[in-house]
C-alpha cells in the first residue's frame, strides 16, 4: 500500500513566500503562468517523486493564469489541496484542476483592486504622508511595515483557508459545492467590475453637434472683471455659480450621449472586447487593434 503523502505547514510556507514573486515573469500570452508554476514548485516536489510526474505537474500549471496577485492566495491553497489528493490517488484530472483555477481567478480579480489599490493603500498612504510632511521618519517606515503586514497576513490566511476548503471541493467533484463557491464569487466580481467600467474605460466623442451664443449674464464677462487677484476670485465665484467660461455654448456628441446614458460607449467597448476574447481572438490583437483604432479616430477628429 502506497504511503499517503501530505503537505506540511513548512511546505505551505515555502509556497506562500514564493507567491510574492507571482508577477516576476508576467507575459502577454499567458500572463502570470510562469510565476504561478514557480510558486507551486515546493508543493509539487513534495507530492510527486519522479521526474516525469513533476514535469507533467509543471506543464499543467503553465496554462493561462491571471488574477489579482494577493487574491491568488486562496486559489493556491485550493490547488495545493487538489494536487495533494491527486497524488494520493483521487480521480482528479488536469481539466478539473484547471477548471477550479479558471472558475476562481476571474471573480477574485475584480475584488482585489477595489479592496487593496483603492481602499487599503490610499488610507495607509495618507497616514504615512501626513507623518512624513511633518518631518517624521516614521511616515515611510510605518507605511512599509503596515502594508507588508496586511499583505502577507492576508495572503497566508487566505491560502490556508483555500487549502482547507479544497478538501471539501474534492469530496464533491460533481460540482454542487464548487458551483456555489464560483457562482457567489462571480456575482461579487462582476458587480464590482461593472461598477468600475465607467472609471477605467473612458471614451469621448469630440464632433460638435451645436454651437449656441448665450445671452449676457449666462457667461463670465471677462472684459469687465476687476484686475489682479480680485478678478480671478470673482471669475471663480461666477463659475461656481454656474456661469459658462465662454459666450458660445458648444455641445459635443459626447455631451448628448452622457445625457442619455453616461458611460455607454465605455460599456459597449468593454462588451465588444469580451465578445472578441470569447471568440478566441488573441488579447495582443485586441490591444493593438484598440490602439490603432484610437489613433485613426483621433486623426479623423472623431475622438
Secondary structure as the mmCIF struct_conf table of DSSP 4:
data_model
#
loop_
_struct_conf.conf_type_id
_struct_conf.id
_struct_conf.beg_label_comp_id
_struct_conf.beg_label_asym_id
_struct_conf.beg_label_seq_id
_struct_conf.end_label_comp_id
_struct_conf.end_label_asym_id
_struct_conf.end_label_seq_id
HELX_LH_PP_P HELX_LH_PP_P1 UNK A 2 UNK A 5
HELX_RH_AL_P HELX_RH_AL_P1 UNK A 9 UNK A 18
HELX_RH_3T_P HELX_RH_3T_P1 UNK A 19 UNK A 21
TURN_TY1_P TURN_TY1_P1 UNK A 22 UNK A 25
STRN STRN1 UNK A 27 UNK A 27
TURN_TY1_P TURN_TY1_P2 UNK A 28 UNK A 30
STRN STRN2 UNK A 31 UNK A 31
TURN_TY1_P TURN_TY1_P3 UNK A 32 UNK A 32
HELX_RH_AL_P HELX_RH_AL_P2 UNK A 33 UNK A 47
BEND BEND1 UNK A 50 UNK A 50
HELX_RH_AL_P HELX_RH_AL_P3 UNK A 51 UNK A 60
TURN_TY1_P TURN_TY1_P4 UNK A 61 UNK A 62
BEND BEND2 UNK A 63 UNK A 63
STRN STRN3 UNK A 65 UNK A 65
TURN_TY1_P TURN_TY1_P5 UNK A 69 UNK A 71
HELX_RH_AL_P HELX_RH_AL_P4 UNK A 72 UNK A 87
TURN_TY1_P TURN_TY1_P6 UNK A 88 UNK A 89
HELX_RH_AL_P HELX_RH_AL_P5 UNK A 94 UNK A 112
HELX_RH_PI_P HELX_RH_PI_P1 UNK A 113 UNK A 120
HELX_RH_AL_P HELX_RH_AL_P6 UNK A 121 UNK A 133
TURN_TY1_P TURN_TY1_P7 UNK A 134 UNK A 135
TURN_TY1_P TURN_TY1_P8 UNK A 137 UNK A 137
HELX_RH_AL_P HELX_RH_AL_P7 UNK A 138 UNK A 170
TURN_TY1_P TURN_TY1_P9 UNK A 171 UNK A 174
BEND BEND3 UNK A 175 UNK A 175
HELX_RH_AL_P HELX_RH_AL_P8 UNK A 176 UNK A 200
STRN STRN4 UNK A 208 UNK A 213
HELX_LH_PP_P HELX_LH_PP_P2 UNK A 214 UNK A 215
TURN_TY1_P TURN_TY1_P10 UNK A 216 UNK A 217
BEND BEND4 UNK A 218 UNK A 218
STRN STRN5 UNK A 219 UNK A 219
HELX_RH_3T_P HELX_RH_3T_P2 UNK A 222 UNK A 224
BEND BEND5 UNK A 225 UNK A 225
HELX_LH_PP_P HELX_LH_PP_P3 UNK A 226 UNK A 226
BEND BEND6 UNK A 227 UNK A 227
TURN_TY1_P TURN_TY1_P11 UNK A 228 UNK A 228
HELX_RH_AL_P HELX_RH_AL_P9 UNK A 229 UNK A 240
TURN_TY1_P TURN_TY1_P12 UNK A 241 UNK A 242
STRN STRN6 UNK A 244 UNK A 244
BEND BEND7 UNK A 245 UNK A 247
STRN STRN7 UNK A 248 UNK A 252
HELX_RH_AL_P HELX_RH_AL_P10 UNK A 253 UNK A 260
BEND BEND8 UNK A 261 UNK A 261
TURN_TY1_P TURN_TY1_P13 UNK A 262 UNK A 263
HELX_RH_AL_P HELX_RH_AL_P11 UNK A 264 UNK A 278
TURN_TY1_P TURN_TY1_P14 UNK A 279 UNK A 280
HELX_RH_AL_P HELX_RH_AL_P12 UNK A 283 UNK A 299
TURN_TY1_P TURN_TY1_P15 UNK A 300 UNK A 301
#
